[in-house]
Amino acid sequence: MKVCILGAGLTSLTLAKTLVNQNIYVDLYSQKKIISSDNLRTIGISKSNVEFFNHSIINIDKISWKLKKIEIFSDNLRKEKLINFQNNNSELFSIIKNQNLIKLLEKSLSKNKYFKKINLSKNLNFFDNYSLVINTDFSNPITKKYFSKKILKEYNSVAYTTIIKHQKIHNDVAVQIFTKMGPLAFLPISERETSIVYSINDSKYKDYKNVNNLIEQNNYKYKIQKIENSNFFKLKSLSLRSYYHKNILAFGDLLHRIHPLAGQGFNMTIRDIKILLDIILNNNSLGLPMDSSINYQFEKKIKHKNFIFSNGIDFVYEFFNFERKINSSLLSRSVQFLGKNSSVNKLFTSIADKGSLI
Ligand SMILES: Cc1cc2nc3c(=O)[nH]c(=O)nc-3n(C[C@H](O)[C@H](O)[C@H](O)COP(=O)(O)OP(=O)(O)OC[C@H]3O[C@@H](n4cnc5c(N)ncnc54)[C@H](O)[C@@H]3O)c2cc1C
């Protein structure tokens, strides 16, 4: 059994490692060098997804910084907390530098006899050698040909990411502030470093000096020593209309992309990997081939859930966007009221952790 994976990002490597762990041969075709120069990106992974990672993919405890609490604020209710997420002093989320995860996966894969990395050539005839192809690559001709029909939303905003270096503090509480410019997250990654994700509605703030001022204005706990260089990403959300074409399955951000305000994009992909793995193992145990039937089952099982989840994230964005526009604290007050109810709070925590209520 051999699977072909196309792409050079977090998704392709994570998926490749999941499959080789099951003694499935993987040929990974990539167009670019896997490790990008972007070392400022971090990723938050929910508790249950970290458990799945450690158990079925690779142990990531050594490269993770554990968060025990998430505090949500809104500009309209400054200093008053909107919601507080915590779970009996156990971790809620782990923050990881993308580069560290990529390096860990790459190192482990390079030593694995089931794994082969191949440079993608212009000639795509090699597809015929595989009964299952998983595509995570945005720019190859297959994507343009078969995976261009999508539901797309442009947010007319950019995500600004950087890392602040600060004086040492006990740093296990993440903070998200719904500011007038858009959601700003402080995501601790060590006692001396905190990652920033600022989704800014107005593109005139592309000048990073202005953004750094905004970060300083909204920072109430760190004694900042340095703000690293920044990166910008144009924000959009998308969902492919069809998850597969014959034996080619789209995966990762190519399949669905969401606003980063809840740190759920890659978490959705990890949940997809869980489902895909179950389907593959089930097919194998029944002696069935790994072919387009896997893609059919995958789409049937997960597409509607992903659609609902993506819309939920978009709803949160639009909710606070609306409040920002009407300049009223009424909506924040109602969220604050709901967040104080322990059942509602548990419900929110479960959705952020597992992507569903159970
Ligand atoms: C600022 C930011 C913060 C994020 N934080 C988290 C997090 O804490 N937890 C989590 O689970 N996921 C997070 N994500 C999503 C996560 O980065 C992607 O799901 C993951 O990198 C996709 O990997 P891939 O291999 O499929 O695609 P890649 O090949 O790695 O990514 C494809 C391209 O799309 C860009 N991209 C990814 N998401 C978006 C987006 N929403 N808008 C615009 N461009 C995007 C990537 O930066 C890259 O250039 C975040 C995304 C962004 C942009």
The ligand as an SDF file (V2000), in Angstrom:
LIG
                    3D

 53 58  0  0  0  0  0  0  0  0999 V2000
   -2.1920   34.1840   11.7870 C   0  0  0  0  0  0  0  0  0  0  0  0
   -2.6260   32.7620   11.8810 C   0  0  0  0  0  0  0  0  0  0  0  0
   -2.6630   32.1250   13.1180 C   0  0  0  0  0  0  0  0  0  0  0  0
   -3.0790   30.8090   13.2110 C   0  0  0  0  0  0  0  0  0  0  0  0
   -3.1350   30.2040   14.4280 N   0  0  0  0  0  0  0  0  0  0  0  0
   -3.6010   28.9430   14.5370 C   0  0  0  0  0  0  0  0  0  0  0  0
   -3.6930   28.2980   15.8100 C   0  0  0  0  0  0  0  0  0  0  0  0
   -3.3390   28.8600   16.8390 O   0  0  0  0  0  0  0  0  0  0  0  0
   -4.1920   27.0310   15.8590 N   0  0  0  0  0  0  0  0  0  0  0  0
   -4.5990   26.3740   14.7360 C   0  0  0  0  0  0  0  0  0  0  0  0
   -5.0690   25.2420   14.8580 O   0  0  0  0  0  0  0  0  0  0  0  0
   -4.4870   26.9470   13.5110 N   0  0  0  0  0  0  0  0  0  0  0  0
   -3.9980   28.2090   13.3810 C   0  0  0  0  0  0  0  0  0  0  0  0
   -3.8880   28.7900   12.1430 N   0  0  0  0  0  0  0  0  0  0  0  0
   -4.1570   27.9850   10.9410 C   0  0  0  0  0  0  0  0  0  0  0  0
   -2.9170   27.1800   10.5660 C   0  0  0  0  0  0  0  0  0  0  0  0
   -1.7960   28.0250   10.4740 O   0  0  0  0  0  0  0  0  0  0  0  0
   -3.1400   26.4730    9.2490 C   0  0  0  0  0  0  0  0  0  0  0  0
   -4.3050   25.6800    9.3700 O   0  0  0  0  0  0  0  0  0  0  0  0
   -1.9930   25.5630    8.8770 C   0  0  0  0  0  0  0  0  0  0  0  0
   -0.7690   26.2640    8.8570 O   0  0  0  0  0  0  0  0  0  0  0  0
   -2.2680   24.9740    7.5180 C   0  0  0  0  0  0  0  0  0  0  0  0
   -1.2280   24.1570    7.1240 O   0  0  0  0  0  0  0  0  0  0  0  0
   -1.2310   23.5620    5.6660 P   0  0  0  0  0  0  0  0  0  0  0  0
   -0.0330   22.7060    5.5890 O   0  0  0  0  0  0  0  0  0  0  0  0
   -2.5550   22.9600    5.3460 O   0  0  0  0  0  0  0  0  0  0  0  0
   -1.1100   24.7980    4.7000 O   0  0  0  0  0  0  0  0  0  0  0  0
    0.1510   25.7150    4.5400 P   0  0  0  0  0  0  0  0  0  0  0  0
    0.7820   25.3400    3.2390 O   0  0  0  0  0  0  0  0  0  0  0  0
    0.9800   25.7370    5.7770 O   0  0  0  0  0  0  0  0  0  0  0  0
   -0.6030   27.1130    4.4720 O   0  0  0  0  0  0  0  0  0  0  0  0
   -1.0130   27.6250    3.2750 C   0  0  0  0  0  0  0  0  0  0  0  0
   -0.9620   29.1170    3.3030 C   0  0  0  0  0  0  0  0  0  0  0  0
   -2.1470   29.6960    3.8320 O   0  0  0  0  0  0  0  0  0  0  0  0
   -1.8440   30.5960    4.9050 C   0  0  0  0  0  0  0  0  0  0  0  0
   -2.9650   30.6440    5.8280 N   0  0  0  0  0  0  0  0  0  0  0  0
   -3.3370   29.7020    6.6930 C   0  0  0  0  0  0  0  0  0  0  0  0
   -4.4810   30.0630    7.3110 N   0  0  0  0  0  0  0  0  0  0  0  0
   -4.8190   31.2770    6.8340 C   0  0  0  0  0  0  0  0  0  0  0  0
   -5.8900   32.1740    7.0500 C   0  0  0  0  0  0  0  0  0  0  0  0
   -6.8820   31.9100    7.8970 N   0  0  0  0  0  0  0  0  0  0  0  0
   -5.9060   33.3460    6.3420 N   0  0  0  0  0  0  0  0  0  0  0  0
   -4.9160   33.6360    5.4870 C   0  0  0  0  0  0  0  0  0  0  0  0
   -3.8820   32.8200    5.2300 N   0  0  0  0  0  0  0  0  0  0  0  0
   -3.8300   31.6600    5.8880 C   0  0  0  0  0  0  0  0  0  0  0  0
   -0.6370   30.0180    5.4800 C   0  0  0  0  0  0  0  0  0  0  0  0
    0.0410   30.9360    6.2560 O   0  0  0  0  0  0  0  0  0  0  0  0
    0.1260   29.6450    4.2180 C   0  0  0  0  0  0  0  0  0  0  0  0
    0.6970   30.7360    3.6010 O   0  0  0  0  0  0  0  0  0  0  0  0
   -3.4770   30.1100   12.0350 C   0  0  0  0  0  0  0  0  0  0  0  0
   -3.4410   30.7520   10.7950 C   0  0  0  0  0  0  0  0  0  0  0  0
   -3.0280   32.0680   10.6980 C   0  0  0  0  0  0  0  0  0  0  0  0
   -2.9790   32.7630    9.3700 C   0  0  0  0  0  0  0  0  0  0  0  0
  1  2  1  0
  2  3  1  0
  2 52  2  0
  3  4  2  0
  4  5  1  0
  4 50  1  0
  5  6  2  0
  6  7  1  0
  6 13  1  0
  7  8  2  0
  7  9  1  0
  9 10  1  0
 10 11  2  0
 10 12  1  0
 12 13  2  0
 13 14  1  0
 14 15  1  0
 14 50  1  0
 15 16  1  0
 16 17  1  0
 16 18  1  0
 18 19  1  0
 18 20  1  0
 20 21  1  0
 20 22  1  0
 22 23  1  0
 23 24  1  0
 24 25  2  0
 24 26  1  0
 24 27  1  0
 27 28  1  0
 28 29  2  0
 28 30  1  0
 28 31  1  0
 31 32  1  0
 32 33  1  0
 33 34  1  0
 33 48  1  0
 34 35  1  0
 35 36  1  0
 35 46  1  0
 36 37  1  0
 36 45  1  0
 37 38  2  0
 38 39  1  0
 39 40  1  0
 39 45  2  0
 40 41  1  0
 40 42  2  0
 42 43  1  0
 43 44  2  0
 44 45  1  0
 46 47  1  0
 46 48  1  0
 48 49  1  0
 50 51  2  0
 51 52  1  0
 52 53  1  0
M  END
$$$$
